[in-house]
Amino acid sequence: MFKPPRTDVCNTCAKYETMINSATDDQAKANVEASRVEHLAIAQVPRDLLRQNKQMAENGQNPNLKVVCMDLQQTLSCPSLATGIAYYKRKLWLYNFCVYDLNEKQETMFMWNATVAGRGSDEMASCLLKWLKIKVYQQKQDFLFLRIFCDNCAGQNKNINMLLEALHQVHMKRLFRVEFMLLKGGHSYLPCDRAFRSIEKRVRKRESIATPQDYHEIIRSAVKKFLVVPMIRDDFFDVKALQNEVSRRSTPGFSKACQLVVSHTYPEGYIIKNDYNLEDVAADMIKIRLMKGRSGYTVQRFNLGSVQLACKYPDSRLFTAEKCQDLRVLAGLLGDQAKAWFTALLDEQDRLRQRRLSDVAPDQQEEAE
């Protein structure tokens, strides 16, 4: 029976499979198979931990602990049209960052287009901060500990910017502890992925999707509990101000970390763990000091909570002239309302380009994809 090709396969698993298929004797094949089984067993540990935390969160065993998963969906293109000419034209990219609350069984989708912001670590940290504000200030939820299950993507989750934002919240006393549980690459199927699959099924059933607002409605209709939060430029913060307050040093072992922990018990930095043990065992922890100098910690000497974060994108991100030309062609294929939306967006791009050419623009952002 025909099977579709697998995607997002673990590199190590693919290597072992190739070695097994090319092995010339039974002993060599058995050795590789043993290594593969060991690798799969290690990769299964965080997945079992996720399953246990899911049950614990649903049962409300620890009301002070919030357990979430987070992930960025594959880029969505807009407009999405069935016409042949649309296939060859550059489109507007839409980003969708999902935070799945295991306690409440609710997905929150943070959406924005490429003129608003990019999709780097600042943007992911800003979405997480927005989610935290919704939970604490709008929904009046009270929790002190946050456990986040996510993949090992360095550009989005596993980076210093995300850790600094977590430490920022700990220093502000909004949270006591933030734990990043990093699943193994190629084995990180999260509840967010199930939500993305539901969205993609709805998208495939539509012959055309004209605007980002149409995507919002599709996502809201995919599952009743999906909460869609359109992100604007003011929601995205630049963490450079936080980086200026900490020492910069190489961190051996960071790339292989299984957990990254920020805690009020170690306010001068963060903790690396190379296993998935939730208990803090001193022998298994690597403490990374971010506080400058060698003096002992005091709030007066090191307090990220007092740092004000600036907006990262004062202006829209600028597209290339070629991309704007393609989008104008696609806008001509849309209905009046969608065409008006794209026309307004592209007119703003033209004004911004003129400002850049005349050296009036205060913000020199690089051109967006």
C-alpha positions as CSV (number, residue, x, y, z in Angstrom):
1,M,0.0,0.0,0.0
2,F,1.3,3.5,-0.9
3,K,2.4,5.6,2.1
4,P,3.1,9.3,2.0
5,P,6.7,10.3,2.7
6,R,7.5,11.1,6.3
7,T,8.4,14.6,7.3
8,D,10.3,16.1,10.2
9,V,12.1,12.8,10.8
10,C,14.7,12.7,13.6
11,N,18.2,13.0,12.1
12,T,19.6,10.3,14.4
13,C,16.7,7.9,13.6
14,A,17.3,8.5,9.9
15,K,21.0,7.9,10.3
16,Y,20.4,4.6,12.1
17,E,17.9,3.5,9.5
18,T,20.4,4.1,6.7
19,M,23.1,2.2,8.6
20,I,20.9,-0.7,9.2
21,N,19.9,-0.9,5.6
22,S,23.5,-0.7,4.4
23,A,24.9,-3.1,7.0
24,T,26.7,-6.1,5.4
25,D,26.6,-8.5,8.4
26,D,24.2,-9.4,11.1
27,Q,26.5,-8.3,14.0
28,A,26.9,-4.8,12.6
29,K,23.2,-4.6,12.0
30,A,22.5,-5.8,15.6
31,N,24.9,-3.2,17.1
32,V,23.2,-0.3,15.2
33,E,19.7,-1.6,16.1
34,A,20.8,-1.6,19.8
35,S,21.9,2.0,19.5
36,R,18.7,2.9,17.8
37,V,16.6,1.3,20.6
38,E,18.6,3.2,23.2
39,H,18.1,6.4,21.4
40,L,14.3,5.9,21.1
41,A,14.1,5.1,24.8
42,I,15.9,8.3,25.7
43,A,13.6,10.3,23.4
44,Q,10.6,8.7,25.0
45,V,11.4,10.0,28.5
46,P,10.2,13.6,27.9
47,R,7.1,12.4,26.1
48,D,6.2,10.3,29.1
49,L,6.8,13.2,31.3
50,L,4.5,15.4,29.1
51,R,1.8,12.8,29.4
52,Q,2.2,12.7,33.2
53,N,2.1,16.5,33.4
54,K,-1.0,16.5,31.2
55,Q,-2.9,14.2,33.6
56,M,-1.7,16.2,36.6
57,A,-2.7,19.5,35.1
58,E,-6.2,18.2,34.1
59,N,-6.7,16.8,37.6
60,G,-5.7,20.1,39.2
61,Q,-3.2,18.5,41.6
62,N,-1.1,21.6,41.9
63,P,-3.1,24.8,41.5
64,N,0.1,26.9,41.8
65,L,1.6,25.2,38.7
66,K,0.6,26.0,35.1
67,V,1.7,23.5,32.5
68,V,1.7,24.6,28.8
69,C,3.1,23.6,25.4
70,M,4.1,26.1,22.8
71,D,5.1,26.0,19.2
72,L,5.1,28.0,16.0
73,Q,3.0,26.7,13.1
74,Q,4.4,26.4,9.6
75,T,4.1,29.7,7.8
76,L,0.7,30.5,6.2
77,S,0.5,32.3,2.9
78,C,-2.0,35.0,2.1
79,P,-3.8,35.3,-0.2
80,S,-4.2,31.6,-0.9
81,L,-5.7,31.2,-4.3
82,A,-6.4,28.3,-6.7
83,T,-5.4,30.3,-9.8
84,G,-2.2,29.3,-11.6
85,I,-0.7,32.7,-11.6
86,A,-0.8,32.8,-7.8
87,Y,1.6,29.9,-7.5
88,Y,4.4,32.0,-9.0
89,K,3.8,35.2,-7.0
90,R,5.3,36.2,-3.7
91,K,2.7,36.2,-1.0
92,L,2.2,37.8,2.5
93,W,3.4,35.5,5.2
94,L,1.3,34.9,8.3
95,Y,2.7,33.5,11.6
96,N,0.7,31.6,14.2
97,F,2.3,30.9,17.6
98,C,0.3,28.5,19.8
99,V,0.3,28.3,23.6
100,Y,-1.7,25.2,24.8
101,D,-2.8,25.4,28.4
102,L,-2.9,21.9,29.7
103,N,-4.7,23.0,32.9
104,E,-7.6,24.6,31.0
105,K,-7.3,22.5,27.8
106,Q,-7.3,25.7,25.8
107,E,-5.2,26.7,22.8
108,T,-4.4,30.4,22.3
109,M,-3.2,31.4,18.8
110,F,-1.2,34.5,18.5
111,M,-1.2,35.7,14.9
112,W,0.5,38.4,12.9
113,N,1.7,39.1,9.4
114,A,5.2,39.7,8.2
115,T,4.7,43.5,8.0
116,V,4.1,43.6,11.8
117,A,7.0,41.5,13.1
118,G,9.4,38.7,12.2
119,R,9.5,35.2,13.8
120,G,12.6,35.2,16.0
121,S,13.2,34.7,19.7
122,D,12.0,38.2,20.6
123,E,8.7,37.5,18.9
124,M,8.2,34.1,20.6
125,A,9.1,35.7,24.0
126,S,6.6,38.5,23.3
127,C,3.8,36.1,22.5
128,L,4.5,34.2,25.8
129,L,4.5,37.5,27.7
130,K,1.1,38.4,26.0
131,W,-0.3,35.0,27.0
132,L,0.9,35.6,30.6
133,K,-0.8,39.0,30.7
134,I,-4.1,37.4,29.4
135,K,-4.0,34.7,32.1
136,V,-3.0,36.9,35.0
137,Y,-4.8,40.3,34.3
138,Q,-7.8,39.4,32.1
139,Q,-8.7,35.9,33.4
140,K,-7.4,36.6,36.9
141,Q,-5.6,33.3,37.2
142,D,-3.1,33.0,40.0
143,F,-0.1,30.7,39.6
144,L,3.5,31.0,40.6
145,F,5.2,28.2,38.7
146,L,5.2,27.8,34.9
147,R,6.4,24.6,33.1
148,I,6.8,24.9,29.4
149,F,7.1,21.9,27.0
150,C,8.6,22.9,23.7
151,D,10.9,21.7,21.0
152,N,14.7,22.2,20.8
153,C,14.5,25.0,18.1
154,A,17.3,27.4,19.1
155,G,16.0,30.3,17.1
156,Q,12.6,30.3,18.8
157,N,12.6,28.6,22.2
158,K,16.1,27.5,23.3
159,N,17.9,30.8,23.5
160,I,19.1,33.5,25.9
161,N,16.3,36.0,24.9
162,M,13.6,33.6,26.1
163,L,15.5,32.9,29.3
164,L,16.0,36.7,29.9
165,E,12.3,37.3,29.5
166,A,11.6,34.5,32.0
167,L,14.1,36.0,34.5
168,H,12.5,39.4,33.9
169,Q,9.2,37.9,35.1
170,V,10.8,36.3,38.1
171,H,12.6,39.5,39.1
172,M,9.2,41.3,38.8
173,K,7.8,38.6,41.2
174,R,5.1,37.7,38.7
175,L,6.4,34.1,38.8
176,F,8.6,32.2,41.1
177,R,9.9,29.6,38.7
178,V,9.9,28.9,34.9
179,E,10.9,25.5,33.5
180,F,11.6,24.9,29.8
181,M,11.3,21.2,29.1
182,L,13.0,20.6,25.8
183,L,11.9,17.6,23.8
184,K,14.2,15.8,21.5
185,G,14.3,16.9,17.9
186,G,12.2,14.7,15.6
187,H,10.3,13.3,18.6
188,S,8.6,16.5,19.8
189,Y,5.0,15.9,18.7
190,L,3.1,18.3,21.0
191,P,-0.6,19.1,21.5
192,C,0.0,22.2,19.5
193,D,0.8,20.0,16.5
194,R,-2.7,18.4,16.8
195,A,-4.2,21.9,16.8
196,F,-2.1,22.8,13.7
197,R,-3.3,19.7,11.9
198,S,-7.0,20.7,12.6
199,I,-6.3,24.1,11.1
200,E,-4.5,22.8,8.1
201,K,-7.5,20.5,7.3
202,R,-9.8,23.5,7.4
203,V,-7.4,25.5,5.2
204,R,-7.2,22.7,2.6
205,K,-11.0,22.7,2.2
206,R,-11.0,26.4,1.2
207,E,-10.4,27.2,-2.5
208,S,-9.4,30.7,-1.6
209,I,-8.4,32.6,1.6
210,A,-8.1,36.4,0.9
211,T,-7.0,38.1,4.1
212,P,-5.5,37.4,7.5
213,Q,-9.0,38.0,9.0
214,D,-10.2,35.1,6.9
215,Y,-7.5,32.9,8.5
216,H,-8.7,34.1,12.0
217,E,-12.2,32.9,11.3
218,I,-11.0,29.6,9.9
219,I,-9.0,29.0,13.0
220,R,-11.8,30.0,15.4
221,S,-14.1,27.6,13.6
222,A,-11.6,24.7,13.6
223,V,-12.0,24.0,17.3
224,K,-14.4,25.9,19.6
225,K,-11.8,26.4,22.3
226,F,-9.3,28.1,20.0
227,L,-8.7,31.7,21.2
228,V,-7.2,33.9,18.4
229,V,-5.2,36.9,19.5
230,P,-4.2,39.2,16.6
231,M,-0.8,40.7,17.5
232,I,0.1,44.3,16.7
233,R,3.5,46.0,16.7
234,D,3.1,47.4,20.2
235,D,2.9,43.8,21.5
236,F,6.5,42.9,20.3
237,F,9.4,43.9,22.6
238,D,13.1,44.2,22.0
239,V,15.1,42.3,24.7
240,K,18.3,44.2,23.9
241,A,17.8,46.2,27.1
242,L,17.9,43.0,29.1
243,Q,21.0,41.8,27.3
244,N,22.8,45.0,28.2
245,E,22.2,44.2,31.9
246,V,23.9,40.8,31.9
247,S,27.3,39.4,31.3
248,R,27.9,37.6,28.0
249,R,29.8,34.4,28.1
250,S,30.0,31.1,26.4
251,T,27.9,28.4,27.9
252,P,29.2,24.9,27.5
253,G,26.5,22.3,27.5
254,F,23.7,24.6,26.5
255,S,23.0,22.9,23.2
256,K,22.6,19.5,24.9
257,A,20.4,20.8,27.7
258,C,17.2,18.8,28.5
259,Q,15.9,21.5,30.9
260,L,16.5,25.2,31.3
261,V,15.3,26.6,34.6
262,V,14.8,30.1,35.9
263,S,14.0,30.3,39.6
264,H,13.7,32.8,42.4
265,T,16.1,30.6,44.4
266,Y,18.9,31.5,41.9
267,P,18.0,35.1,40.8
268,E,21.5,35.8,39.4
269,G,21.1,33.5,36.4
270,Y,19.6,30.3,35.2
271,I,20.1,26.5,35.6
272,I,20.9,23.9,33.0
273,K,19.9,20.3,33.5
274,N,21.0,17.4,31.3
275,D,18.2,15.1,32.4
276,Y,14.4,15.3,32.9
277,N,14.4,14.9,36.6
278,L,12.0,17.5,38.1
279,E,13.8,17.5,41.4
280,D,16.7,19.9,41.9
281,V,19.7,17.7,42.5
282,A,22.8,19.8,43.0
283,A,25.1,17.3,41.3
284,D,23.0,17.4,38.2
285,M,22.6,21.1,37.8
286,I,24.9,23.7,36.1
287,K,24.3,27.2,37.3
288,I,25.0,29.9,34.8
289,R,25.6,33.3,36.3
290,L,24.3,36.3,34.3
291,M,24.8,38.9,36.9
292,K,27.8,41.1,36.1
293,G,30.9,41.2,38.3
294,R,31.8,38.9,41.2
295,S,29.8,40.5,44.0
296,G,27.1,38.6,45.8
297,Y,23.6,39.0,44.6
298,T,21.3,41.8,45.9
299,V,18.2,43.2,44.3
300,Q,20.0,46.6,44.1
301,R,22.9,45.1,42.1
302,F,20.8,43.0,39.7
303,N,17.2,43.5,39.0
304,L,15.8,43.0,35.5
305,G,12.4,43.7,36.8
306,S,13.2,47.4,36.7
307,V,14.1,47.4,33.0
308,Q,11.6,48.8,30.6
309,L,11.3,47.0,27.3
310,A,11.0,49.1,24.2
311,C,8.8,48.3,21.2
312,K,10.8,46.3,18.6
313,Y,9.0,47.6,15.5
314,P,8.1,51.3,15.6
315,D,7.3,51.0,11.9
316,S,6.0,48.3,9.6
317,R,8.6,46.0,8.3
318,L,9.5,46.8,4.7
319,F,9.0,44.3,1.8
320,T,11.1,44.3,-1.3
321,A,9.7,46.3,-4.3
322,E,9.4,43.0,-6.2
323,K,7.3,41.4,-3.5
324,C,5.0,44.5,-3.3
325,Q,4.5,44.3,-7.1
326,D,3.5,40.6,-6.8
327,L,1.1,41.4,-4.0
328,R,-0.6,44.1,-6.1
329,V,-1.1,41.6,-8.9
330,L,-2.7,39.1,-6.5
331,A,-4.8,41.9,-4.9
332,G,-6.4,42.4,-8.4
333,L,-7.8,38.9,-8.2
334,L,-9.6,39.5,-4.9
335,G,-13.0,40.8,-4.0
336,D,-13.5,44.5,-3.2
337,Q,-13.1,44.3,0.5
338,A,-10.0,42.1,0.4
339,K,-8.5,44.2,-2.4
340,A,-9.0,47.3,-0.3
341,W,-7.2,45.7,2.7
342,F,-4.1,44.8,0.5
343,T,-4.1,48.2,-1.2
344,A,-4.0,49.9,2.2
345,L,-1.1,47.7,3.3
346,L,0.8,48.2,0.0
347,D,0.3,52.0,0.1
348,E,1.8,52.0,3.5
349,Q,4.8,50.1,2.2
350,D,5.3,52.7,-0.6
351,R,5.2,55.5,1.9
352,L,7.7,53.7,4.1
353,R,10.0,53.0,1.2
354,Q,10.0,56.7,0.2
355,R,10.9,57.7,3.8
356,R,13.8,55.2,3.8
357,L,15.1,56.6,0.5
358,S,15.0,60.1,1.8
359,D,16.7,59.1,5.0
360,V,13.8,60.4,7.1
361,A,12.8,57.1,8.6
362,P,14.0,56.8,12.2
363,D,14.1,53.0,12.2
364,Q,16.2,51.2,9.6
365,Q,14.7,47.8,9.6
366,E,16.0,45.2,7.1
367,E,13.6,44.3,4.4
368,A,11.2,41.5,5.3
369,E,10.9,38.3,3.3
